[in-house]
Amino acid sequence: MLVLYPNGGFQMNAFSDFVKRNRALAGLSQQELAERAEVGLRFLRELEQGKHTLRLDKVDQVLMLFGHRSGPIPYRPEVDDEA
């Protein structure tokens, strides 16, 4: 889930949680996932740590291994800001 905010930011926790959970379910190390996604190990570590300034094309390379990709979803301040 990618949450785009009016100020241009987005919620990285959704990405990092999704990637960590699915990597563990697949039984892959960070190194193995980075190699399969053709991204650097440093990039994958930063993604899993929730870094806010990452290239979305590379995020998509990782997400596509799990059958997903990033995209805008509706933002509802009354619900999304409570988390």
Buried (B, 14 or more C-beta within 10 A) or exposed (E): EBBBEEEEEBBBEBBBBBBBEBBEEEEBEBEBBBBBBEBEBEBBEBBBEBEEEBEBEBBBBBBEBBEBEBEEBEBEEEEEEEE
